[in-house]
Amino acid sequence: MSLRMLSVLVIVAFVVVFTLQNTETVTLHLLWLEFSIPMAVAAAIPFILGVLAAMLFFWREQRKARRDQQLQLGKAGTPAAMLAATTATGKKKQPSWWW
Protein backbone atom coordinates (compact mmCIF):
# COMPACT_ATOMS: atom_id res chain seq x y z
CA MET A 1 0.00 0.00 0.00
CA SER A 2 1.39 3.39 -0.96
CA LEU A 3 2.11 6.17 1.51
CA ARG A 4 -0.46 8.40 -0.19
CA MET A 5 -3.23 5.81 0.20
CA LEU A 6 -2.28 5.23 3.83
CA SER A 7 -2.40 8.97 4.50
CA VAL A 8 -5.84 9.25 2.92
CA LEU A 9 -7.14 6.34 4.97
CA VAL A 10 -5.85 7.88 8.22
CA ILE A 11 -7.46 11.23 7.40
CA VAL A 12 -10.75 9.56 6.50
CA ALA A 13 -10.66 7.61 9.77
CA PHE A 14 -10.16 10.84 11.73
CA VAL A 15 -13.05 12.50 9.89
CA VAL A 16 -15.36 9.54 10.60
CA VAL A 17 -14.43 9.49 14.30
CA PHE A 18 -14.89 13.26 14.57
CA THR A 19 -18.29 13.06 12.90
CA LEU A 20 -19.48 10.20 15.11
CA GLN A 21 -18.36 11.93 18.32
CA ASN A 22 -19.83 15.36 17.48
CA THR A 23 -23.47 14.68 16.74
CA GLU A 24 -24.94 17.22 19.18
CA THR A 25 -26.88 19.98 17.50
CA VAL A 26 -25.69 23.54 17.77
CA THR A 27 -27.57 26.70 16.95
CA LEU A 28 -25.89 29.09 14.56
CA HIS A 29 -27.00 32.69 14.13
CA LEU A 30 -26.30 34.62 10.95
CA LEU A 31 -27.90 38.05 10.81
CA TRP A 32 -31.62 37.28 11.19
CA LEU A 33 -31.30 33.58 10.31
CA GLU A 34 -31.01 30.76 12.82
CA PHE A 35 -29.81 27.24 12.03
CA SER A 36 -29.75 24.10 14.17
CA ILE A 37 -27.26 21.63 12.69
CA PRO A 38 -24.90 18.94 14.03
CA MET A 39 -21.56 20.28 15.28
CA ALA A 40 -19.61 18.16 12.76
CA VAL A 41 -21.49 19.83 9.89
CA ALA A 42 -20.90 23.25 11.45
CA ALA A 43 -17.16 22.52 11.48
CA ALA A 44 -17.13 21.01 7.98
CA ILE A 45 -18.80 23.94 6.21
CA PRO A 46 -16.02 26.52 6.83
CA PHE A 47 -13.38 23.90 6.03
CA ILE A 48 -14.98 23.08 2.68
CA LEU A 49 -15.41 26.77 1.86
CA GLY A 50 -11.72 27.31 2.64
CA VAL A 51 -10.68 24.45 0.37
CA LEU A 52 -12.83 25.83 -2.44
CA ALA A 53 -11.37 29.33 -1.97
CA ALA A 54 -7.82 27.90 -2.09
CA MET A 55 -8.63 25.94 -5.24
CA LEU A 56 -10.03 29.07 -6.87
CA PHE A 57 -6.90 31.04 -5.98
CA PHE A 58 -4.62 28.28 -7.26
CA TRP A 59 -6.61 27.99 -10.50
CA ARG A 60 -6.40 31.77 -11.02
CA GLU A 61 -2.63 31.79 -10.44
CA GLN A 62 -2.22 28.80 -12.77
CA ARG A 63 -4.10 30.57 -15.56
CA LYS A 64 -2.08 33.76 -15.03
CA ALA A 65 1.22 31.88 -15.19
CA ARG A 66 0.12 30.05 -18.33
CA ARG A 67 -0.97 33.30 -19.98
CA ASP A 68 2.30 35.03 -19.03
CA GLN A 69 4.33 32.17 -20.46
CA GLN A 70 2.40 32.25 -23.72
CA LEU A 71 2.99 35.99 -24.00
CA GLN A 72 6.72 35.52 -23.40
CA LEU A 73 6.97 32.79 -26.01
CA GLY A 74 4.95 34.72 -28.55
CA LYS A 75 5.29 33.11 -31.94
CA ALA A 76 8.31 31.14 -30.77
CA GLY A 77 5.89 28.69 -29.13
CA THR A 78 4.97 27.09 -32.45
CA PRO A 79 6.72 23.81 -33.30
CA ALA A 80 8.31 25.18 -36.49
CA ALA A 81 9.67 28.24 -34.69
CA MET A 82 11.00 26.06 -31.85
CA LEU A 83 12.77 23.84 -34.39
CA ALA A 84 14.29 26.88 -36.06
CA ALA A 85 15.36 28.26 -32.69
CA THR A 86 16.94 24.92 -31.80
CA THR A 87 18.97 24.71 -35.00
CA ALA A 88 19.99 28.39 -34.92
CA THR A 89 21.20 28.52 -31.31
CA GLY A 90 22.01 24.88 -30.72
CA LYS A 91 19.93 24.85 -27.52
CA LYS A 92 16.53 23.29 -27.15
CA LYS A 93 13.81 25.27 -25.37
CA GLN A 94 12.46 23.53 -22.28
CA PRO A 95 8.70 22.90 -22.30
CA SER A 96 6.71 23.90 -19.26
CA TRP A 97 5.75 21.31 -16.65
CA TRP A 98 2.05 21.10 -17.62
CA TRP A 99 2.62 20.24 -21.29
Secondary structure, 3 states (H helix, E strand, C coil): CCHHHHHHHHHHHHHHHHHHHCCCEEEEEECCEEEEEEHHHHHHHHHHHHHHHHHHHHHHHHHHHHHHHHHHHHHHHCHHHHHHHHHHHCCCCCCCCCC
